[in-house]
Amino acid sequence: MSDAQSPTDFDPVEPNTGEDFEPVDVFPDSNDFDLRPGADSCFKCSVCDTNCPVAEVDDSFPGPKFQGPEQWRLKQTDDDYEIDDSVMSCSNCMRCDNACPSGVPLSQMHNTARGEYVENQMSKTDVEYWRNRILSNYRLSASIASKVPRLASWGMNFGPARWLMEKTLGVTKEREFPDFAPQTFREWWAERGGADASRRNAQQRREELGLDRDADKKVAYFHGCYSNYNTVDVAKAMVRVYEHYGYEVVAPEQKCSGTPMFANGMLKDARRHAEVNVSSMSDLVDQGYDAIASCTSCSMALRQEYPELFDIDGIEKVSSNTFEAVEYLRIHEDVKEDVKEANVSGELAEEFAYHAPCHARNQGLERQSVELFRDLDGAGIEDVGESCSGISGTYGWKEEKYEKSMDIGEEMFEHMDHAEGEVGMTECPTCAMQMEHGTGYEIRHPLELLEAAIVN
């Protein structure tokens, strides 16, 4: 029978509830985000657990299913229930979100539970609490170190200093701290002329391309902490590539995206930063700008974690207008054809071992760099598999988590070792740290290769 022939007068029997029937209020009303629909969608298939990199190397970790819907139900039905401290062993890689066939908001549940644990159960006098807070507020320490970058880079990697940090704070001595750039991106940006210079460059380039000089092509760059203080060349490449396509770039007031704070349960800190970021970006979105991030964890924070965790005016607007930098160009420009017709020589004429960060996978971006550069003359790119790098931001910097992070990253290290090239590539700065730490390879960002390929 076709839909047009289907009967339309079906009338189910009305349930015999009685006049005084009232549904049982299993979960009381709350002013918190309503996570019940997500919890109810979980049918305990355990796919999230089998995709969890922490659970794979740590038999004592109960996994995402317990940390998410099961713990949420316990909290709703047991007034005395306290968040299990194992929630602090979650690395916030968010692979469980990507794995779940039912769309359960697992990472939102984990972040909410972790924030509640830190706020209500974790002693504020514990060394672990202050270690986590220092690590998650990297922007503050980096801003101080950037005043004396060479001295800070040397001092942070001085052997006795690293030993002391491990003994007193629990920051592993096994890792080398990244160097601080002699000049921050914001300093370079101001010295270059800021938004006014970018507008002039973009207008000139539009004329060269035969476009309207006043075409509406403009983006707001969320550069994040690491590209500002450490990998400044990535941020510079982003500006030059976008101007090459005729985009005006602005670098608005901003703070940390909050990603390391989410992972450490510092939700109050994250909210303070988010309020600044949303205010800056939402005003620019109203003026026709799109928000662009060169770090996949930053774009993930603005796109997904902000609206999941905070109720801030303009947050949905920012979320729906945020893009990862290469993704945006692939949507709006024929960048793949431009790369296909280009060639690379010199420093970046390499075979690259590419690792897709977990937070790129969650945004559906795990193949974009491989697809973009596979026809580039003078350089090659090889995907080194689906494994997690293991560092997960601050996770792999903690003394008690270091070995776990290396165990998680072992598969990636092996794939990189067997890859044809000896230079790595990724969009995530902490994945880059782990790749370099585990293999000794130099690591580059896709924007750097894109700049070398198409910007004269």
N, C-alpha and C positions, 0 to 999 in steps of 0.2 A: 504494500500500500504506500503510495506517495505521501509526502508531507501535506499536500493539498487535500488529500482524501482522508487524512487522519481525523478521528472524532475529536471534537472540541468541547464536548459537554460532559467530560469525565468529572465526577464529583466524589472525592473520597469520603469514606465514612468519617464523621467527626469524632475525634477521640472522646471517650466517656470520662472526662476529667472531673466532673462535678462542679457545682457552682463555687465552692470554696477552694478549688485547686490553686496552689501557688507553686511555681517551679522551685526546686531546691537550689539555693544560692551556694554552689560548690566553692566558687572563688569570689570572695567579697570584692565590692567596688574599691577601686584604687585610683589615685591620681597619677600613678606611674604609667609608662607606656604599656599598652595592652598586649602582652605576649601570649595570652591564652590561645588565640587562633593558631599561632605557630607551634605551641606545645601540643595542641590537639592534632596537628597534622603529622606529628611524629608517630610512625607505626613500628618503631624499634627494629628497623631492618639492619642497623649497625653499619651501614655503608660509611657513615661519617667516621666511625671508629677505625675502620680498615684503611681509610685515607688519611688518618692523623699521623704525621711524622713523629710526634712525641710518643704516642702510644706504641709505635713500631719499635722504638728503642728503649722504652721505659715500661716494664711490665707492671709497675706500681701505679701508673697513671690511669685513672678510670676511663678517660676518653671523652670526646665531645658530647656523646649522647647523655652521659651522666651530668656533665658540667652544664648542659643546656636544658632540655625539656624535663629530665627526671628531677634535677635539683630545683628547677623552677616550681614543679608540682609540689615537691616536699615543702618548699618555702611557703606556698599558698595554704597548705592544709595543716601545717604544724607550727603553731605559734612559737614554739621553743627551738625550731630548727635553725641552725647556724650554717652559713656557707662553708663547705668543706675547703680546707686550705690547699687542696690539690689544684684548685682553680688558678693558683699562682704558677703552676707548672705548664699551663696552656701558653703557647708561644704567640698566639694571635696571628698565625699564618693565614687563617680563614679558608683553608682548603676544605674544611667541612661544609662551609656554605656552598661551595662549588660542587661538592659531591652529593649533597642531599637531594634525593629525587622528589621530595615533597615540599621543598621551599621553606623548610623550617629556618627561622632566623637565628641560627646557632651562635654566630659571633656576637650578635646583639645580646643574646642571653649571657654569653660568657663575659662580655664587657660589663654588663649590668651587675652580674654576680661578683665579678672581680672588684668593681667599684664599691659594692656594698661590703665586701670582705675587708678591704683596706680601710674604709671609713669607720666601720663598726667593730671589727674584730682584731685588726692588726695593731699592735702596740706602737704608738708614735715615738717611743723611746728606743725601739729596736734598731740595731745597726742596719738590718735588712731594709727597713722602711726608708731610712735616710739614703742608703745606697741606691735603692730603686728610684727615689725622688730625684737624686742628683743625676742619675743616668737618663731619666725620662725628661729632665729639663736641660737637655744638651744645649739648647739655644743660649741659655744664660752663661754656662761655662765657656762656650765657644766665643761668645761676644767679648768676654774678658780676655781669653787667650789671643783673640785676633788683634788686640792692642800691641802685643809683642809676639808675633807669630813664630818667628824663628826660635826664640827662647822657649816659648810654650811647646813647640814641637819637640825640641831637644829634651826639655824637662819632663814631659809626659812619657817619654820613652827611655829615660835614664833608668838603668836596671834597678838600683836600690829604691827608686821612687815607685816603680811598678810592683816590686816586692812588698813595699809598705802599703800600697793601695789594696793589695790582695789580703794582707794580714789584718788591716783595720776596717776596710769597707767590703771586702769580698768581691772586688773587681779583679778578674783573672789577670795574672801576670803573663800569661801565654800569648796574648795578643799585643801587637804594636798599634799604638794610637795613630790615627791618620794625621798627616801634616796639615797645618793651617796655611792657607794661601797668604802670600805677602800682601796682597790687596784683596779685600772682600769684593763680591759682586756689586753690592750696593755702592761701594766707593768707586769702583770702575764705572758703574752706571751714571753716577752723579758727575764724575770727571768727564765722561763722554758727552754729557749734555742732557741726560735723562729722556723724558718722554718727548720733549721738543725736538731733540736730535733724531729720535726714532721716527717721528712724524715726517721730518724732512727727508730722511733716508727712504722711507716707504713711498712718499710722493714721487721722489725721483725715480725709484724703481718701477712704479706703476707706469710712468711715462715711457720708460724703456720697454716695458712689456706691452705697450699700446693700450693700457687701461685708463679709465677715468682717473685723473690725478686725485680727485676727492672721493674715490670709491670707498664704500663703507667696509673696510677691512681693518679690524682692530681687536687686539687681545690683551687681557690682563694676565701678567705672568706671576704665578705663584711659584717662586723659585725654591722655597723651603730653606731649612737651616744649612744643610750640607753643601748645596750648590753655592750658598752665600759665603760660607766660611772655609770650605775645603776644596771641592771640585769646581772652582770658579770657571774653568774652561768649558764645562758643560753648559752653564748659564749663558756664557758669551756665545757659544755655538747656537743655542736656542734663539737668541736675539737676532743673530746674523742670518740664520736660516729663514726666520719669519719675515724679516725685512726683505730678504731676497724675493719672497713671494708677494711683497707689497703690503705687508701688515704693519700697522703702527703698534708698537709694544709699549705698555705701561707697566711699571713695577710698583703696585700700590703698597700702602702700609700693611704689614702682615707680621704674624708671629708664627710659632711652630704649628704645623698641621694638627698636632696632638697624637699622632700615631704612637710614639713611645709612651705617652701617658696612658692611652687606652690599654696598652699591653701590660702596664704596671698598676692598673686600677686607680690612677690619679685623675679621676673624672672631674673633680673641681678645678684642678689645674688646666685640664684639657678644655673645659668650658670657657675659662677666662680667655684662653687663646682663640678659641672658636668664635667668640663674640666679636673680637677684633677682625678676624678674617672674614666672617660673614658680613659684617658691616661694610668693610672696604669693598668686597667683591660684589655684594648685592647692589650697591650704588652704581658700580661700573656696569653691571648687567643691565640696569635700567637705562644706561646711556648707550647700549648696543654692543658692549664688549662681551666676549666669551672668556671664561677662566681657563688657563692653560697651566699644566704642571709637568715638569720634566722628571719627577719622581713618581713612580706608580703607587707608592704608599701614600703620598700626599694627595694625588688625584682620588684614590680610594677613600681617604678620610673625608674630603669635601663632598664626594659623590654619595657615599653610602653611610659612613659611620656618623657624620654630623646629623643627618635627619633621623637616624635610628636612635640616637642617644640624647639629643638636645632639642628643645623647643625654643628656637631663636627666630625672631622676625627676619624673613628673607632667606631662610635656610633652604627651603625647597627650590627657590629660584636659583640659588647658587648651585645646588646639587644638579639640577637639570641642565645647567649651562657650563659644567666643568668637563674638561677633556684632558687626556694625556697628550703630550705635545706632538708626537709622531702620529698618533691616532687622528688628531684634528686635521693635520695636513693630508692624510690619506682620504679623509672625508671630503675636504674642500678643494684640494689641488690634485693635479695629475702627477703626483710626486713619484709614483712607481715608474711611469714612463720616463720622467726626467732622470731618475737613477739608472734606468736601463740604457739610456743614451750617454751616460757620464762615464768617467773613468777616474781611478784613484792612483796616485803615485806617491812616492816618498814615505813618510812616517806611518801612514795608515794603509799602505799597500800590504795588507796582512791577511792571513787566514784566521778568522775569528771563531772561537768556541762560545756559542751564545747560550746563556741561561735565562729562561723566562721566570721572573720573580713570581711568587705565589700571588701577590697582590695584582700582578698583571693578568694572571689566569682568571682571577675573580672578575676582571673587567672584560674578559674575552679577548685579550690582547697577546696571548702567548705565542702566536705565530707571526705577528705583524713584522717584526724585524727580519726574520728569516725570509718571508715572502718579499719584503721590500728590497733586500740586498742580494738576493740569490743570483740576479743577473747583472750585478755591478762588475764592470771590467776592472781588473787590477786588485780586487779583494774578494775573499770568499767567506762564507758564513755557514756554520754547522750547528744545528741544534743538539745540545748535549743531554737531552732527556727531560722527563717530567718531575724529577726528584726535587725536593725542597733543599735550599742551600743550608738550612739548619741554624743560621745565626738569628734570624727573626728580630732584627733591630737590636734591642738591648739584651735579649735573651742569652745570646752566646757570649756576652761580656761578663756574665755573672760566674763567679768561681765555681759554684755548685752546679751550673748548667753547661759549663764549657765542654766537658766530655760528651754530653748528650748532643750538643750542637754539632760537634765534629762527627759523631756517629751518624747523625741524620745526613750530614753533608757528604759522607763517604761515597755514596753512589755518584753524586755530581762530580766529585774529585776524580773518580775512576773514568767517567765518561770524558771529562776534559783531558785527562792524560792520554786517552786513546784517540782524541780528535786530531785532525791533521794540523791545526794551528796551535800556537803557543801564546796567543793573546786572547783574553776573554772579553765578553761583552754582555752587559746587562743594563737595565734601566734603574735598578735599585742600588743605592749607595752602600747599604750594609751587606747586600748579597755580594757586591763587588769586593768588600772587605774580606768576606768569607772565601770567595773564589781565589783571591790573591793569597790569603793566609794558607789555604789548603794546597795550592799548586805552585805558588811563586810566580804565576803569570801576571803580566800587566793587564789591567782591565780598562776598557773604554766604554763610553756611552754611545748608543745609536746616533744621537744628535751630533756627536763629534765626527762620525763617519759620514753622516748626511751632509754636514758642512763641507767636509773635504771633497765630497763628490760633486756638489752642485753650486757652491758659492765660489765665485772667482776672486 
